[in-house]
Amino acid sequence: MTLYKKKNKFKKIKTMERKDVYKSIDTEREYQKKETNDPNRVDMIEDFDMAHTLLCIDRFLKNAKENWYKDSPENNYENVMPYLRNICGVSVKMGEKYGMPERK
């Protein structure tokens, strides 16, 4: 009897240094800030409170999960990571507004 190994269908994952990940999150915050000042973007509000943030994170997470399980046997890292960057961006915004406690 011959046993066959199942082929790994995962795409090669591009890794980044932490400083580069933080830089990407900074670009997200800058984008959000710019879009907040655009009068055509009524979905981008300056006075974002915690309730709106949690709803926004929930929506981004739902989109990420939908893209993860979308029509492909491969994991869709490239389609999911932008939503995680969005989540990080709005989380940083809340840290700017309310302060972020350090991990002890």
Buried (B, 14 or more C-beta within 10 A) or exposed (E): EEEEEEEEEEEEEEEEEEEEEEEBBEEBBEBBEEEBEEEEEEEBEEEBEEEEBEEBBEEBBEBBEEBBEEEEEEBBBEBBBBBBBBBBBBBBBBEEEEEEEEEE
